[in-house]
Amino acid sequence: MARIQGRGIHLCVHIIVGLPGESRADILATGRALAALPVQGIKIHSLLALRGTALGRRYESGAVKLFSREEYVHTVCDLLEILPPEMVIQRLTADGYKDIFLGPAWAVNKLDVLNGIDAELKRRRTWQGRRFR
């Protein structure tokens, strides 16, 4: 990041929310760390279990639990509050991989997830950057 600063290159990062072993505190620490860096954009993805992957096998065996829709929506809203207001949010949920998708079931309805995030922000009366420092 330091090497591209000042060169007119815009930086976008991707994060996956809900990795196995990741706590809520870990997720928010990631958000705070990114908020302090020269990052212009972010893509936030939910963790997806896909057929043919190690995670997919762990999910199918019950060894790994994926976030519920509500957990994901609340966590994304928490992240949005601590990210700088000028940071471009390029994605709020993952999608795709329909032929090998295993879960979570709620992730297939991207519009429902986006509407849930919007509704939660309204319920909280909050916005991106509200808790940015």
C-alpha positions as protocol buffer text, in pm:
chain_id: "A"
residue {
  index: 1
  type: MET
  ca { x: 0 y: 0 z: 0 }
}
residue {
  index: 2
  type: ALA
  ca { x: 280 y: 238 z: 85 }
}
residue {
  index: 3
  type: ARG
  ca { x: 440 y: 182 z: -256 }
}
residue {
  index: 4
  type: ILE
  ca { x: 127 y: 271 z: -453 }
}
residue {
  index: 5
  type: GLN
  ca { x: 27 y: 571 z: -243 }
}
residue {
  index: 6
  type: GLY
  ca { x: 57 y: 894 z: -437 }
}
residue {
  index: 7
  type: ARG
  ca { x: 72 y: 719 z: -775 }
}
residue {
  index: 8
  type: GLY
  ca { x: -292 y: 771 z: -869 }
}
residue {
  index: 9
  type: ILE
  ca { x: -380 y: 407 z: -810 }
}
residue {
  index: 10
  type: HIS
  ca { x: -704 y: 344 z: -626 }
}
residue {
  index: 11
  type: LEU
  ca { x: -700 y: 48 z: -391 }
}
residue {
  index: 12
  type: CYS
  ca { x: -997 y: -182 z: -326 }
}
residue {
  index: 13
  type: VAL
  ca { x: -982 y: -460 z: -68 }
}
residue {
  index: 14
  type: HIS
  ca { x: -1201 y: -767 z: -31 }
}
residue {
  index: 15
  type: ILE
  ca { x: -1296 y: -913 z: 304 }
}
residue {
  index: 16
  type: ILE
  ca { x: -1487 y: -1229 z: 390 }
}
residue {
  index: 17
  type: VAL
  ca { x: -1710 y: -1209 z: 695 }
}
residue {
  index: 18
  type: GLY
  ca { x: -1762 y: -1524 z: 901 }
}
residue {
  index: 19
  type: LEU
  ca { x: -1441 y: -1719 z: 853 }
}
residue {
  index: 20
  type: PRO
  ca { x: -1413 y: -2026 z: 1079 }
}
residue {
  index: 21
  type: GLY
  ca { x: -1260 y: -1926 z: 1412 }
}
residue {
  index: 22
  type: GLU
  ca { x: -1309 y: -1555 z: 1349 }
}
residue {
  index: 23
  type: SER
  ca { x: -1478 y: -1371 z: 1635 }
}
residue {
  index: 24
  type: ARG
  ca { x: -1697 y: -1062 z: 1608 }
}
residue {
  index: 25
  type: ALA
  ca { x: -1410 y: -867 z: 1766 }
}
residue {
  index: 26
  type: ASP
  ca { x: -1176 y: -998 z: 1493 }
}
residue {
  index: 27
  type: ILE
  ca { x: -1414 y: -881 z: 1220 }
}
residue {
  index: 28
  type: LEU
  ca { x: -1447 y: -534 z: 1368 }
}
residue {
  index: 29
  type: ALA
  ca { x: -1069 y: -513 z: 1421 }
}
residue {
  index: 30
  type: THR
  ca { x: -1029 y: -586 z: 1050 }
}
residue {
  index: 31
  type: GLY
  ca { x: -1272 y: -304 z: 972 }
}
residue {
  index: 32
  type: ARG
  ca { x: -1087 y: -60 z: 1198 }
}
residue {
  index: 33
  type: ALA
  ca { x: -751 y: -160 z: 1047 }
}
residue {
  index: 34
  type: LEU
  ca { x: -882 y: -104 z: 693 }
}
residue {
  index: 35
  type: ALA
  ca { x: -1037 y: 228 z: 796 }
}
residue {
  index: 36
  type: ALA
  ca { x: -690 y: 348 z: 898 }
}
residue {
  index: 37
  type: LEU
  ca { x: -527 y: 250 z: 567 }
}
residue {
  index: 38
  type: PRO
  ca { x: -520 y: 437 z: 234 }
}
residue {
  index: 39
  type: VAL
  ca { x: -800 y: 223 z: 90 }
}
residue {
  index: 40
  type: GLN
  ca { x: -1056 y: 381 z: -143 }
}
residue {
  index: 41
  type: GLY
  ca { x: -1294 y: 86 z: -185 }
}
residue {
  index: 42
  type: ILE
  ca { x: -1407 y: -235 z: -21 }
}
residue {
  index: 43
  type: LYS
  ca { x: -1597 y: -545 z: -124 }
}
residue {
  index: 44
  type: ILE
  ca { x: -1758 y: -731 z: 165 }
}
residue {
  index: 45
  type: HIS
  ca { x: -1838 y: -1097 z: 107 }
}
residue {
  index: 46
  type: SER
  ca { x: -2021 y: -1353 z: 314 }
}
residue {
  index: 47
  type: LEU
  ca { x: -1844 y: -1685 z: 360 }
}
residue {
  index: 48
  type: LEU
  ca { x: -1986 y: -1938 z: 113 }
}
residue {
  index: 49
  type: ALA
  ca { x: -1951 y: -2315 z: 134 }
}
residue {
  index: 50
  type: LEU
  ca { x: -1883 y: -2459 z: -209 }
}
residue {
  index: 51
  type: ARG
  ca { x: -1891 y: -2820 z: -327 }
}
residue {
  index: 52
  type: GLY
  ca { x: -1546 y: -2961 z: -395 }
}
residue {
  index: 53
  type: THR
  ca { x: -1366 y: -2743 z: -140 }
}
residue {
  index: 54
  type: ALA
  ca { x: -1226 y: -2820 z: 205 }
}
residue {
  index: 55
  type: LEU
  ca { x: -1471 y: -2573 z: 357 }
}
residue {
  index: 56
  type: GLY
  ca { x: -1758 y: -2733 z: 165 }
}
residue {
  index: 57
  type: ARG
  ca { x: -1670 y: -3075 z: 306 }
}
residue {
  index: 58
  type: ARG
  ca { x: -1645 y: -2932 z: 658 }
}
residue {
  index: 59
  type: TYR
  ca { x: -1983 y: -2760 z: 612 }
}
residue {
  index: 60
  type: GLU
  ca { x: -2149 y: -3078 z: 483 }
}
residue {
  index: 61
  type: SER
  ca { x: -2013 y: -3278 z: 778 }
}
residue {
  index: 62
  type: GLY
  ca { x: -2139 y: -3018 z: 1027 }
}
residue {
  index: 63
  type: ALA
  ca { x: -1787 y: -2927 z: 1139 }
}
residue {
  index: 64
  type: VAL
  ca { x: -1826 y: -2562 z: 1040 }
}
residue {
  index: 65
  type: LYS
  ca { x: -2120 y: -2329 z: 1099 }
}
residue {
  index: 66
  type: LEU
  ca { x: -2191 y: -2040 z: 864 }
}
residue {
  index: 67
  type: PHE
  ca { x: -2340 y: -1708 z: 971 }
}
residue {
  index: 68
  type: SER
  ca { x: -2715 y: -1673 z: 978 }
}
residue {
  index: 69
  type: ARG
  ca { x: -2861 y: -1396 z: 764 }
}
residue {
  index: 70
  type: GLU
  ca { x: -2926 y: -1192 z: 1078 }
}
residue {
  index: 71
  type: GLU
  ca { x: -2568 y: -1233 z: 1204 }
}
residue {
  index: 72
  type: TYR
  ca { x: -2435 y: -1129 z: 866 }
}
residue {
  index: 73
  type: VAL
  ca { x: -2664 y: -826 z: 834 }
}
residue {
  index: 74
  type: HIS
  ca { x: -2580 y: -701 z: 1185 }
}
residue {
  index: 75
  type: THR
  ca { x: -2207 y: -752 z: 1132 }
}
residue {
  index: 76
  type: VAL
  ca { x: -2204 y: -572 z: 796 }
}
residue {
  index: 77
  type: CYS
  ca { x: -2390 y: -279 z: 952 }
}
residue {
  index: 78
  type: ASP
  ca { x: -2134 y: -268 z: 1235 }
}
residue {
  index: 79
  type: LEU
  ca { x: -1857 y: -260 z: 974 }
}
residue {
  index: 80
  type: LEU
  ca { x: -2025 y: 12 z: 771 }
}
residue {
  index: 81
  type: GLU
  ca { x: -2047 y: 232 z: 1080 }
}
residue {
  index: 82
  type: ILE
  ca { x: -1670 y: 219 z: 1137 }
}
residue {
  index: 83
  type: LEU
  ca { x: -1557 y: 255 z: 775 }
}
residue {
  index: 84
  type: PRO
  ca { x: -1476 y: 606 z: 647 }
}
residue {
  index: 85
  type: PRO
  ca { x: -1774 y: 778 z: 486 }
}
residue {
  index: 86
  type: GLU
  ca { x: -1575 y: 839 z: 166 }
}
residue {
  index: 87
  type: MET
  ca { x: -1473 y: 473 z: 122 }
}
residue {
  index: 88
  type: VAL
  ca { x: -1661 y: 330 z: -176 }
}
residue {
  index: 89
  type: ILE
  ca { x: -1860 y: 19 z: -84 }
}
residue {
  index: 90
  type: GLN
  ca { x: -1845 y: -192 z: -398 }
}
residue {
  index: 91
  type: ARG
  ca { x: -2014 y: -505 z: -266 }
}
residue {
  index: 92
  type: LEU
  ca { x: -2210 y: -599 z: 45 }
}
residue {
  index: 93
  type: THR
  ca { x: -2264 y: -969 z: -14 }
}
residue {
  index: 94
  type: ALA
  ca { x: -2120 y: -1252 z: -218 }
}
residue {
  index: 95
  type: ASP
  ca { x: -2306 y: -1436 z: -490 }
}
residue {
  index: 96
  type: GLY
  ca { x: -2244 y: -1670 z: -780 }
}
residue {
  index: 97
  type: TYR
  ca { x: -2117 y: -2026 z: -797 }
}
residue {
  index: 98
  type: LYS
  ca { x: -2472 y: -2159 z: -840 }
}
residue {
  index: 99
  type: ASP
  ca { x: -2352 y: -2494 z: -977 }
}
residue {
  index: 100
  type: ILE
  ca { x: -2136 y: -2573 z: -671 }
}
residue {
  index: 101
  type: PHE
  ca { x: -2310 y: -2366 z: -400 }
}
residue {
  index: 102
  type: LEU
  ca { x: -2388 y: -2543 z: -70 }
}
residue {
  index: 103
  type: GLY
  ca { x: -2472 y: -2266 z: 175 }
}
residue {
  index: 104
  type: PRO
  ca { x: -2577 y: -2059 z: 351 }
}
residue {
  index: 105
  type: ALA
  ca { x: -2920 y: -2080 z: 189 }
}
residue {
  index: 106
  type: TRP
  ca { x: -3001 y: -1714 z: 254 }
}
residue {
  index: 107
  type: ALA
  ca { x: -2703 y: -1601 z: 41 }
}
residue {
  index: 108
  type: VAL
  ca { x: -2873 y: -1698 z: -286 }
}
residue {
  index: 109
  type: ASN
  ca { x: -3115 y: -1407 z: -251 }
}
residue {
  index: 110
  type: LYS
  ca { x: -2881 y: -1110 z: -282 }
}
residue {
  index: 111
  type: LEU
  ca { x: -3162 y: -853 z: -296 }
}
residue {
  index: 112
  type: ASP
  ca { x: -3306 y: -985 z: 32 }
}
residue {
  index: 113
  type: VAL
  ca { x: -2966 y: -950 z: 199 }
}
residue {
  index: 114
  type: LEU
  ca { x: -2922 y: -595 z: 66 }
}
residue {
  index: 115
  type: ASN
  ca { x: -3274 y: -504 z: 180 }
}
residue {
  index: 116
  type: GLY
  ca { x: -3194 y: -650 z: 522 }
}
residue {
  index: 117
  type: ILE
  ca { x: -2882 y: -435 z: 552 }
}
residue {
  index: 118
  type: ASP
  ca { x: -3077 y: -126 z: 446 }
}
residue {
  index: 119
  type: ALA
  ca { x: -3356 y: -202 z: 695 }
}
residue {
  index: 120
  type: GLU
  ca { x: -3108 y: -256 z: 979 }
}
residue {
  index: 121
  type: LEU
  ca { x: -2930 y: 72 z: 906 }
}
residue {
  index: 122
  type: LYS
  ca { x: -3267 y: 249 z: 912 }
}
residue {
  index: 123
  type: ARG
  ca { x: -3370 y: 70 z: 1233 }
}
residue {
  index: 124
  type: ARG
  ca { x: -3048 y: 183 z: 1401 }
}
residue {
  index: 125
  type: ARG
  ca { x: -3077 y: 532 z: 1250 }
}
residue {
  index: 126
  type: THR
  ca { x: -2716 y: 500 z: 1141 }
}
residue {
  index: 127
  type: TRP
  ca { x: -2497 y: 529 z: 831 }
}
residue {
  index: 128
  type: GLN
  ca { x: -2156 y: 451 z: 688 }
}
residue {
  index: 129
  type: GLY
  ca { x: -1890 y: 634 z: 886 }
}
residue {
  index: 130
  type: ARG
  ca { x: -2106 y: 715 z: 1187 }
}
residue {
  index: 131
  type: ARG
  ca { x: -1848 y: 562 z: 1424 }
}
residue {
  index: 132
  type: PHE
  ca { x: -1541 y: 634 z: 1212 }
}
residue {
  index: 133
  type: ARG
  ca { x: -1256 y: 793 z: 1407 }
}
